[in-house]
Amino acid sequence: MVRPADRGQGNGTQLLALTLAKAQKKGIQPVLITYHPANRASVKVIQKNGGALTSKSYVPRINQQWIELGTMP
């Protein structure tokens, strides 16, 4: 989560990229990210890090995106 004063500066994208790099070093592959579909900022951050919508969950208001770490930008 990025605090409101720091939003729109690429911090969320960088934070997720660093987290994914750490996951890759630990051999975690692929990575599943869940988010509320109305949160457009989260969607952008996930997509900038290689996420692709794979399913809309049966849990109301939750979508899922998998990120294959070998294809990270």
C-alpha positions in Angstrom: 0.0 0.0 0.0 1.3 3.4 -0.9 0.3 6.4 1.2 -1.8 9.0 -0.5 0.9 11.7 -0.5 3.2 9.3 -2.5 0.7 8.0 -5.1 1.2 8.6 -8.8 5.0 8.4 -8.5 5.6 4.8 -9.6 6.2 3.7 -6.0 3.6 0.9 -6.1 5.0 -0.4 -9.4 8.5 -0.4 -7.9 7.4 -2.0 -4.7 5.7 -4.9 -6.6 8.7 -5.3 -8.9 11.0 -5.6 -5.8 8.7 -8.1 -4.2 8.5 -10.2 -7.4 12.3 -10.2 -7.7 12.5 -11.5 -4.1 9.9 -14.2 -4.9 11.9 -15.2 -8.0 15.1 -15.6 -5.9 13.1 -17.9 -3.5 11.9 -20.0 -6.4 8.3 -18.9 -6.1 6.7 -19.3 -9.6 4.2 -18.1 -10.7 2.9 -15.5 -8.3 -0.9 -15.0 -7.8 -2.1 -11.5 -7.0 -5.7 -10.8 -5.9 -7.2 -7.3 -6.0 -10.5 -5.4 -6.1 -11.3 -4.7 -9.7 -12.5 -1.2 -9.0 -9.0 -0.3 -7.8 -7.7 0.9 -11.1 -4.3 1.9 -9.6 -3.7 -1.7 -8.4 -4.7 -3.0 -11.9 -2.1 -0.7 -13.5 0.6 -1.7 -11.1 0.0 -5.4 -11.6 -0.1 -5.0 -15.4 3.1 -2.9 -15.5 4.7 -5.9 -13.7 3.5 -8.5 -16.2 0.2 -9.5 -14.7 -2.6 -10.8 -16.9 -6.2 -11.3 -15.8 -6.7 -15.1 -15.5 -10.0 -15.2 -13.7 -12.7 -13.4 -11.8 -13.1 -15.2 -8.5 -16.2 -16.7 -7.1 -15.5 -14.4 -4.1 -17.5 -11.2 -4.9 -15.3 -8.3 -6.0 -12.0 -10.1 -6.2 -10.1 -10.7 -9.4 -6.9 -12.7 -9.8 -3.8 -12.1 -12.0 -0.9 -14.5 -12.3 2.6 -13.2 -13.0 5.1 -15.6 -14.6 8.4 -14.4 -13.3 10.4 -15.5 -16.3 8.5 -12.9 -18.3 8.9 -9.9 -16.0 9.5 -6.7 -17.9 
